[in-house]
Amino acid sequence: MDIVMVVPASIIVFALGASIGSFINVVVYRLPARLSILWPPSRCPHCLNQLKANDNVPVLGWIWLKGRCRYCKSKISARYPVVEAITGIIFLLVFLVFQVSMMTIGYWAFCSWLLALSLIDLDTMTLPNPLTQSGLVLGIVFQMAVGFFQDSWVGLINHLMMGIVGAVLGLWLFEAIANIGSMILGKTAMGAGDAKLAAMMGAWLGWKYLLLAGFIACAVGVLVGGGAMMRSRQRIGQKIPFGPFLALGAVITLFGGEAILSAYLGFF
């Protein structure tokens, strides 16, 4: 893409991502509380006053308000603009890597689902079925669309099978890990939501890249969990949400999976 077009396109993509990030904040807050994500419009959780349009401008709205509600002056968590900015950056990175393509639109959705699930897992130690199930279905549909545009009906069937195999492998693999871990530890080692998230990832990534994402997630999880225990910030046996590690593994694989596998296979 011509450099003259890259800059304005990047600004538009970042703004789009930040806007999606604003909606992700709504989903993360309302879905675990079993509230509608569409109604009522955004409002202050303290005084319940509806926010004005300029208060809802991603990132900038929080800055204009100086991090406080316009009406009751209650503090607004800095996490809101941070999530919006992170989503904008993710959208921009996807766009720069995959350019104007179906892959870009699909991976925007995939990363949005991963971010929402990660934040909910951090907050509540749960991975809601509506998100993991809808993400899995969307992943299968994405695979079918990519396959059809690449090689008509033959490609559609091949990609459909790739998505299904990846989803089944993700579910079975992480259920097996959870069961083995539970037998060894004598208590629940992993929540059922993690296996469902892995199934969703398998639908999007296929079985080969799912395995890589799972390995990265486990490696990072061990490093972070072990480091926290060594620094006495985490008690042995205390639960740690694994969803964010799975999501991180999926995003790393999305951007660098091919290079990582090529480097690994180069050793043999």
Residue pairs with C-beta under 8 A, 6 or more apart in sequence:
1 9
1 99
1 100
9 95
10 92
10 95
10 96
13 88
13 91
13 92
13 95
14 88
14 89
14 91
14 92
15 58
15 88
16 88
16 91
17 87
17 88
17 89
17 90
17 91
17 92
17 108
18 58
18 59
18 84
18 85
18 87
18 88
19 58
19 84
20 87
20 91
20 108
20 112
21 58
21 83
21 84
21 85
21 86
21 87
21 88
21 115
22 56
22 58
22 80
22 84
23 37
24 83
24 87
24 112
24 115
24 116
24 119
25 79
25 80
25 83
25 84
26 37
26 42
27 37
27 116
27 131
28 83
28 116
28 119
28 120
28 123
29 35
29 45
30 36
30 37
31 37
31 116
31 120
31 128
31 130
31 131
32 120
32 123
32 124
32 126
32 128
40 50
41 50
41 51
42 50
42 51
42 55
42 56
43 49
43 50
43 51
44 51
44 69
44 71
44 72
44 74
46 69
46 72
46 74
47 69
47 71
47 72
47 74
49 69
49 70
49 71
49 72
51 61
51 70
52 70
54 61
54 64
55 61
55 64
55 65
55 70
57 64
58 81
58 84
58 88
59 81
59 84
59 85
59 88
61 81
62 76
62 78
62 80
62 81
63 81
65 76
67 75
67 76
67 78
68 74
68 75
68 76
69 76
83 115
83 119
86 115
87 111
87 112
87 115
90 111
90 115
90 251
91 108
91 111
93 255
94 104
94 107
94 108
94 111
94 254
95 104
97 255
98 104
98 107
102 145
102 146
102 149
103 146
106 142
106 145
106 146
106 204
107 254
109 138
109 142
110 135
110 138
110 139
110 142
110 204
110 250
110 254
111 251
111 254
113 131
113 134
113 135
113 138
113 200
114 247
114 250
114 251
115 247
116 131
117 127
117 128
117 131
117 132
117 135
117 197
117 243
117 247
118 243
118 244
118 247
118 248
120 126
120 127
120 128
120 131
120 243
121 127
121 193
121 241
121 242
121 243
121 244
122 241
122 243
122 244
125 191
125 239
125 241
126 191
126 193
127 191
127 193
127 194
127 196
127 197
127 243
128 193
129 193
129 196
132 193
132 196
132 197
132 199
132 200
133 196
133 200
135 200
135 203
135 204
136 167
136 196
136 199
136 200
136 203
139 163
139 167
139 200
139 203
139 204
140 160
140 163
140 164
140 167
140 203
142 163
142 204
143 159
143 160
143 162
143 163
143 203
143 204
143 206
144 156
144 159
144 160
144 163
146 155
146 159
147 155
147 156
147 157
147 158
147 159
147 160
147 162
148 155
148 156
148 159
149 155
150 159
151 158
162 206
162 207
163 202
163 203
163 204
163 206
164 203
165 202
165 206
165 207
166 201
166 202
166 203
166 204
166 205
166 206
166 207
166 209
166 210
167 199
167 200
167 202
167 203
168 199
168 202
169 202
169 207
169 210
169 211
170 195
170 198
170 199
170 200
170 201
170 202
170 203
170 210
170 214
171 195
171 196
171 198
171 199
171 202
173 195
173 198
173 214
174 190
174 194
174 195
174 198
174 214
175 192
175 195
177 189
177 190
178 188
178 189
178 190
178 191
178 192
178 194
178 195
180 189
181 189
181 190
182 188
182 189
182 190
185 237
187 237
190 242
191 242
193 243
194 242
194 243
194 246
197 243
197 246
197 247
198 210
198 214
198 246
201 210
201 213
201 214
201 246
201 250
202 210
204 250
205 213
205 250
205 253
205 254
205 257
208 261
209 253
209 257
209 261
212 249
212 253
212 257
212 260
212 261
213 246
213 249
213 250
213 252
213 253
213 257
214 246
214 249
215 249
216 248
216 249
216 252
216 253
217 242
217 245
217 246
217 248
217 249
217 250
218 245
220 245
220 248
220 249
221 240
221 242
221 245
224 240
224 245
225 234
225 240
228 234
228 240
229 235
229 236
234 240
252 260
253 260
